[in-house]
Amino acid sequence: MEWFIWLISVFWIAFGSLAILYTAPTRETTGRMVERLGRVPLGVLAAVFGLLLMVASRGSIQAGFIFLLGLLGLIKGGLFLWNPGGIYEKSVQWSLVTASDHTYRFMGIVSLILGTALISWS
């Protein structure tokens, strides 16, 4: 399952780089994608990716940290599916509309660092 960690890493590095360098277009594209997919498919996607990260963590140097990232993805997917108190709508509104460009760039930096760390640990 090392290929899955590499796939996630490359995606996070690409997203982080785009979020840092091209903040507005990346935010618009992400917003269109989220609107097109909807709550349930994104919840299932987050849960599946979390579960796959948890399974793939066994062959990694930092298995505990990657397992924790997978667990957080699984919890996020479950919350999006269950949607207590409209948490999905609030998080989408905050991340795509309310958050400043500096906050979005910071999320890109975190994504870039996590992607690089995952590649080095696989």
C-alpha positions as a Markdown table, in Angstrom:
| # | Residue | x | y | z |
|---|---|---|---|---|
| 1 | Met | 0.0 | 0.0 | 0.0 |
| 2 | Glu | 3.0 | 2.3 | -0.3 |
| 3 | Trp | 1.7 | 3.5 | -3.6 |
| 4 | Phe | -1.3 | 5.0 | -1.8 |
| 5 | Ile | 0.9 | 7.0 | 0.5 |
| 6 | Trp | 2.8 | 8.2 | -2.5 |
| 7 | Leu | -0.5 | 9.1 | -4.3 |
| 8 | Ile | -1.8 | 11.1 | -1.3 |
| 9 | Ser | 1.6 | 12.8 | -0.9 |
| 10 | Val | 1.8 | 14.0 | -4.5 |
| 11 | Phe | -1.8 | 15.3 | -4.3 |
| 12 | Trp | -1.1 | 17.2 | -1.0 |
| 13 | Ile | 2.1 | 18.6 | -2.5 |
| 14 | Ala | 0.4 | 19.7 | -5.7 |
| 15 | Phe | -2.6 | 21.2 | -3.8 |
| 16 | Gly | -0.3 | 23.0 | -1.3 |
| 17 | Ser | 1.8 | 24.5 | -4.1 |
| 18 | Leu | -1.2 | 25.7 | -6.0 |
| 19 | Ala | -2.9 | 27.1 | -2.8 |
| 20 | Ile | 0.3 | 29.1 | -2.0 |
| 21 | Leu | 1.1 | 30.3 | -5.5 |
| 22 | Tyr | -2.4 | 30.7 | -7.1 |
| 23 | Thr | -4.7 | 31.3 | -4.1 |
| 24 | Ala | -7.8 | 32.7 | -5.8 |
| 25 | Pro | -8.0 | 30.3 | -8.8 |
| 26 | Thr | -7.4 | 27.3 | -6.5 |
| 27 | Arg | -10.1 | 28.5 | -4.1 |
| 28 | Glu | -12.6 | 28.9 | -7.0 |
| 29 | Thr | -11.7 | 25.5 | -8.5 |
| 30 | Thr | -12.0 | 23.8 | -5.1 |
| 31 | Gly | -15.4 | 25.6 | -4.5 |
| 32 | Arg | -16.8 | 24.4 | -7.9 |
| 33 | Met | -15.6 | 20.8 | -7.2 |
| 34 | Val | -17.2 | 20.8 | -3.7 |
| 35 | Glu | -20.5 | 22.2 | -5.1 |
| 36 | Arg | -20.6 | 19.7 | -7.9 |
| 37 | Leu | -19.9 | 16.6 | -5.7 |
| 38 | Gly | -22.0 | 17.5 | -2.6 |
| 39 | Arg | -21.9 | 16.4 | 1.0 |
| 40 | Val | -22.4 | 12.6 | 0.8 |
| 41 | Pro | -19.9 | 11.8 | -1.9 |
| 42 | Leu | -17.2 | 14.0 | -0.2 |
| 43 | Gly | -18.0 | 12.3 | 3.1 |
| 44 | Val | -17.6 | 8.9 | 1.6 |
| 45 | Leu | -14.4 | 9.9 | -0.1 |
| 46 | Ala | -12.9 | 11.3 | 3.1 |
| 47 | Ala | -13.8 | 8.2 | 5.0 |
| 48 | Val | -12.5 | 5.8 | 2.3 |
| 49 | Phe | -9.2 | 7.8 | 2.0 |
| 50 | Gly | -8.9 | 7.8 | 5.8 |
| 51 | Leu | -9.5 | 4.0 | 6.0 |
| 52 | Leu | -6.9 | 3.4 | 3.2 |
| 53 | Leu | -4.4 | 5.6 | 5.0 |
| 54 | Met | -4.9 | 3.6 | 8.2 |
| 55 | Val | -4.3 | 0.4 | 6.3 |
| 56 | Ala | -1.3 | 1.8 | 4.4 |
| 57 | Ser | 0.3 | 3.1 | 7.6 |
| 58 | Arg | 1.5 | -0.4 | 8.6 |
| 59 | Gly | 4.4 | -0.4 | 6.2 |
| 60 | Ser | 5.6 | 3.1 | 7.0 |
| 61 | Ile | 8.4 | 4.5 | 9.2 |
| 62 | Gln | 6.0 | 6.8 | 11.1 |
| 63 | Ala | 3.1 | 4.4 | 11.2 |
| 64 | Gly | 1.4 | 6.0 | 14.2 |
| 65 | Phe | 1.3 | 9.5 | 12.7 |
| 66 | Ile | 0.0 | 8.2 | 9.3 |
| 67 | Phe | -2.6 | 6.1 | 11.2 |
| 68 | Leu | -3.7 | 9.2 | 13.1 |
| 69 | Leu | -4.1 | 11.2 | 9.8 |
| 70 | Gly | -6.2 | 8.3 | 8.5 |
| 71 | Leu | -8.3 | 8.2 | 11.6 |
| 72 | Leu | -8.9 | 12.0 | 11.3 |
| 73 | Gly | -10.0 | 11.5 | 7.7 |
| 74 | Leu | -12.3 | 8.7 | 8.8 |
| 75 | Ile | -13.8 | 10.9 | 11.5 |
| 76 | Lys | -14.2 | 13.8 | 9.1 |
| 77 | Gly | -16.0 | 11.6 | 6.6 |
| 78 | Gly | -18.3 | 10.3 | 9.3 |
| 79 | Leu | -19.1 | 13.9 | 10.4 |
| 80 | Phe | -19.8 | 15.0 | 6.9 |
| 81 | Leu | -22.1 | 12.0 | 6.4 |
| 82 | Trp | -23.9 | 12.5 | 9.8 |
| 83 | Asn | -23.7 | 16.3 | 9.5 |
| 84 | Pro | -24.6 | 17.3 | 13.1 |
| 85 | Gly | -25.6 | 20.9 | 13.4 |
| 86 | Gly | -24.8 | 21.6 | 9.7 |
| 87 | Ile | -21.1 | 21.1 | 10.2 |
| 88 | Tyr | -20.5 | 20.4 | 6.5 |
| 89 | Glu | -22.1 | 23.6 | 5.4 |
| 90 | Lys | -20.3 | 25.6 | 8.0 |
| 91 | Ser | -16.9 | 24.2 | 7.2 |
| 92 | Val | -17.3 | 24.7 | 3.5 |
| 93 | Gln | -18.5 | 28.2 | 4.0 |
| 94 | Trp | -15.5 | 29.0 | 6.3 |
| 95 | Ser | -12.9 | 27.4 | 4.1 |
| 96 | Leu | -14.1 | 28.7 | 0.7 |
| 97 | Val | -15.6 | 32.1 | 1.6 |
| 98 | Thr | -14.8 | 33.4 | 5.1 |
| 99 | Ala | -11.2 | 32.4 | 5.5 |
| 100 | Ser | -8.7 | 35.0 | 4.3 |
| 101 | Asp | -6.1 | 34.5 | 1.6 |
| 102 | His | -3.4 | 34.3 | 4.2 |
| 103 | Thr | -5.3 | 31.5 | 6.0 |
| 104 | Tyr | -5.8 | 29.6 | 2.7 |
| 105 | Arg | -2.1 | 30.0 | 1.9 |
| 106 | Phe | -1.3 | 28.7 | 5.4 |
| 107 | Met | -3.5 | 25.6 | 4.7 |
| 108 | Gly | -1.4 | 25.2 | 1.5 |
| 109 | Ile | 1.8 | 25.4 | 3.5 |
| 110 | Val | 0.5 | 22.7 | 5.9 |
| 111 | Ser | -0.5 | 20.5 | 3.0 |
| 112 | Leu | 2.9 | 20.9 | 1.3 |
| 113 | Ile | 4.7 | 20.0 | 4.5 |
| 114 | Leu | 2.5 | 17.0 | 5.2 |
| 115 | Gly | 2.8 | 15.7 | 1.6 |
| 116 | Thr | 6.6 | 16.0 | 1.8 |
| 117 | Ala | 6.7 | 14.3 | 5.2 |
| 118 | Leu | 4.6 | 11.4 | 4.0 |
| 119 | Ile | 6.8 | 10.9 | 0.9 |
| 120 | Ser | 9.9 | 10.8 | 3.1 |
| 121 | Trp | 8.3 | 8.4 | 5.6 |
| 122 | Ser | 7.0 | 5.9 | 3.1 |
